[in-house]
Amino acid sequence: DCYEIWCFLVMKRLIAKVLGLDLQKPNNHVREDKSKMLNTIVKSEMTHVIEFDNVKNGDKVCLEYQHTYNRRTKEFSTTTTEQRPDIVVTIKKKDGFVLTYLYDAKYRVQDDARDGDLDEGVSIDVADYPLPDAINQMHRYRDAIYYRDYVEAPLKKEVIGGYILFPGDGEPADVEVSKFYQTIKEVNIGAFPLRPNDNENRKLLEGFIRELIETKAK
């Protein structure tokens, strides 16, 4: 899916920007086997990984495309059905604490009420909305994916939040008061509009990534 790949590359640039790393220069603080990206696109069962060093505090930031969670995966797994979010961001703190955030890229917006119930007071003529089932998918991801420190340890909740990336249009002021954006602060489930040449709304996603990397502790 071209939109998924584009969103992944945008996330890569935004994370590097927040960390102050220049992707155009050889840099040992960014580790990526670029030769494998094409294989990931051609073979849907493969994943692509980019690792970043946070030189300010020693944390590690990992960006993955098409990461698979199932019963066989070791640290992060699901005890029910296989889960495969489009994009995964994992922040590994120096003390070993792990924060995981999931993103799904959905190249659709809600056309009218036939695509799902609209929230009270919502006008899709003012700002585009993601499909309700896309938001619900993020709840399912968070409920399904668990973390285990070691084989005998009990399962723990691993995923902090889940977010939809969609090609929505609208003024940033209208997006910021939308229900799908407000619920990010309320329950860490929501959506970000992301389109080429829409730099203003992209700042919302950039600011959120900056908050995760620089200030989020739980």
C-alpha positions as CSV (number, residue, x, y, z in Angstrom):
1,D,0.0,0.0,0.0
2,C,1.6,3.2,-1.2
3,Y,0.0,5.3,1.5
4,E,1.2,3.0,4.3
5,I,4.8,3.2,3.0
6,W,4.6,7.0,2.6
7,C,3.3,7.3,6.2
8,F,6.2,5.1,7.4
9,L,8.7,7.4,5.6
10,V,7.1,10.5,7.1
11,M,7.3,8.9,10.6
12,K,11.0,8.2,9.9
13,R,11.7,11.8,9.0
14,L,9.7,13.2,12.0
15,I,11.4,11.0,14.5
16,A,14.8,11.9,13.1
17,K,13.8,15.6,13.2
18,V,12.7,15.4,16.9
19,L,15.9,13.6,17.8
20,G,18.0,16.2,15.9
21,L,19.5,13.5,13.6
22,D,20.3,14.3,9.9
23,L,19.2,11.4,7.7
24,Q,21.2,12.8,4.8
25,K,24.5,12.3,6.5
26,P,26.2,9.0,7.5
27,N,25.2,8.7,11.1
28,N,25.8,5.8,13.5
29,H,22.8,7.0,15.6
30,V,20.5,5.7,12.9
31,R,20.6,2.0,12.0
32,E,18.7,0.7,9.0
33,D,19.3,-2.0,6.4
34,K,17.8,-0.1,3.5
35,S,18.4,-3.0,1.1
36,K,15.6,-4.9,3.0
37,M,12.9,-2.2,2.5
38,L,12.0,-3.4,-1.0
39,N,11.8,-7.0,0.3
40,T,9.3,-5.8,2.9
41,I,7.1,-4.2,0.2
42,V,7.2,-7.3,-2.1
43,K,6.9,-9.9,0.6
44,S,4.0,-8.9,2.9
45,E,5.1,-11.2,5.7
46,M,8.4,-9.4,6.2
47,T,9.1,-6.4,8.5
48,H,11.4,-3.4,8.2
49,V,13.2,-1.9,11.2
50,I,14.9,1.5,11.9
51,E,16.6,2.1,15.2
52,F,17.5,5.6,16.5
53,D,19.6,6.7,19.4
54,N,18.3,9.5,21.6
55,V,21.7,11.1,22.2
56,K,20.1,13.5,24.8
57,N,19.1,10.8,27.3
58,G,20.4,7.4,26.1
59,D,17.0,6.0,25.1
60,K,16.5,3.9,22.0
61,V,13.6,4.6,19.5
62,C,12.6,1.8,17.2
63,L,10.4,2.3,14.1
64,E,9.0,-0.8,12.5
65,Y,6.9,-1.4,9.4
66,Q,4.5,-4.3,9.4
67,H,5.4,-5.8,12.7
68,T,3.7,-9.1,13.5
69,Y,2.4,-10.0,17.0
70,N,1.3,-13.7,17.5
71,R,1.7,-16.5,20.0
72,R,5.1,-17.3,18.7
73,T,6.7,-13.9,19.1
74,K,8.8,-13.7,22.2
75,E,8.7,-10.4,24.2
76,F,5.6,-8.9,22.6
77,S,2.8,-11.2,21.7
78,T,-0.9,-11.8,21.5
79,T,-2.6,-14.8,23.1
80,T,-5.5,-14.7,20.6
81,T,-5.3,-13.9,16.9
82,E,-2.4,-12.5,15.0
83,Q,-2.1,-8.7,15.0
84,R,-0.1,-6.8,12.4
85,P,-0.3,-3.0,12.8
86,D,1.2,-1.0,9.9
87,I,3.7,1.1,12.0
88,V,5.1,0.5,15.4
89,V,7.1,3.0,17.5
90,T,8.9,1.6,20.5
91,I,10.7,3.7,23.0
92,K,13.2,1.8,25.2
93,K,14.2,3.7,28.2
94,K,17.6,3.4,29.8
95,D,16.1,1.7,32.8
96,G,14.6,-1.0,30.6
97,F,11.1,0.4,30.6
98,V,9.4,-0.1,27.2
99,L,6.7,2.2,25.7
100,T,4.9,1.0,22.5
101,Y,2.7,3.0,20.2
102,L,0.8,1.6,17.2
103,Y,-0.2,3.4,14.0
104,D,-2.4,2.2,11.2
105,A,-2.5,4.0,7.8
106,K,-6.0,4.1,6.3
107,Y,-6.4,5.8,3.0
108,R,-10.1,6.6,3.5
109,V,-12.2,9.3,5.2
110,Q,-15.8,9.1,6.3
111,D,-18.0,10.2,3.4
112,D,-21.3,10.4,5.3
113,A,-23.3,8.8,8.1
114,R,-23.7,5.6,6.1
115,D,-20.0,4.9,6.9
116,G,-20.8,4.9,10.6
117,D,-22.5,7.0,13.2
118,L,-21.2,10.5,13.5
119,D,-20.4,12.0,16.9
120,E,-22.8,14.6,18.2
121,G,-22.1,18.0,16.7
122,V,-19.7,16.6,14.1
123,S,-19.7,18.1,10.6
124,I,-17.6,16.2,8.0
125,D,-18.0,19.3,5.9
126,V,-15.7,21.2,8.3
127,A,-13.0,18.5,8.9
128,D,-12.6,15.0,7.5
129,Y,-13.1,12.1,9.9
130,P,-11.5,8.6,9.9
131,L,-13.8,5.6,9.6
132,P,-15.2,4.5,13.0
133,D,-14.1,0.9,12.4
134,A,-10.5,2.1,11.9
135,I,-10.6,3.7,15.4
136,N,-12.1,0.6,16.8
137,Q,-9.2,-1.5,15.3
138,M,-6.8,0.5,17.5
139,H,-8.8,-0.5,20.6
140,R,-8.6,-4.2,19.5
141,Y,-4.8,-3.9,19.0
142,R,-4.3,-2.5,22.5
143,D,-6.5,-5.2,24.1
144,A,-4.8,-8.0,22.2
145,I,-1.1,-7.3,22.5
146,Y,0.8,-8.1,25.7
147,Y,4.4,-7.9,27.0
148,R,6.3,-10.6,28.9
149,D,9.7,-9.9,30.6
150,Y,10.7,-13.5,30.5
151,V,9.2,-16.9,29.8
152,E,7.7,-17.6,33.2
153,A,6.6,-14.0,33.9
154,P,2.9,-13.0,33.8
155,L,1.7,-11.1,30.8
156,K,1.6,-7.3,31.1
157,K,-0.1,-4.6,29.0
158,E,2.4,-3.4,26.5
159,V,0.7,-1.0,24.1
160,I,0.3,2.6,25.4
161,G,-1.8,3.9,22.5
162,G,-3.0,3.4,19.0
163,Y,-3.6,6.0,16.3
164,I,-4.9,6.2,12.8
165,L,-3.1,8.1,10.1
166,F,-5.5,9.1,7.3
167,P,-5.6,11.6,4.5
168,G,-8.0,14.0,6.2
169,D,-8.5,17.6,5.3
170,G,-9.4,20.5,7.6
171,E,-8.1,23.5,9.4
172,P,-5.8,22.6,12.3
173,A,-8.1,24.5,14.7
174,D,-11.0,22.3,13.6
175,V,-8.9,19.1,13.8
176,E,-7.8,20.0,17.3
177,V,-11.4,20.2,18.6
178,S,-12.5,17.0,16.8
179,K,-13.4,14.0,18.8
180,F,-10.9,11.7,17.1
181,Y,-8.1,14.1,18.1
182,Q,-9.4,14.9,21.6
183,T,-9.6,11.2,22.5
184,I,-5.8,10.9,22.1
185,K,-5.4,12.9,25.4
186,E,-8.4,11.1,27.0
187,V,-7.6,7.4,26.2
188,N,-4.6,7.4,23.9
189,I,-6.7,6.2,21.0
190,G,-7.4,8.5,18.1
191,A,-6.3,9.8,14.7
192,F,-4.0,12.2,12.9
193,P,-4.7,13.7,9.4
194,L,-1.6,13.1,7.3
195,R,-1.4,14.2,3.6
196,P,1.3,15.4,1.3
197,N,1.8,19.2,1.3
198,D,-0.4,19.6,4.4
199,N,2.4,20.8,6.6
200,E,0.1,22.5,9.2
201,N,-1.7,19.4,10.2
202,R,1.5,17.4,10.1
203,K,2.8,19.6,12.9
204,L,0.1,18.0,15.2
205,L,1.7,14.6,14.6
206,E,5.2,16.0,15.0
207,G,4.3,17.6,18.3
208,F,2.8,14.4,19.5
209,I,6.0,12.4,18.6
210,R,8.1,15.0,20.3
211,E,6.0,14.6,23.5
212,L,6.4,10.9,23.4
213,I,10.1,11.0,23.0
214,E,10.9,13.9,25.2
215,T,8.4,14.0,28.0
216,K,6.2,10.9,28.2
217,A,7.1,8.6,31.1
218,K,4.1,6.3,31.2
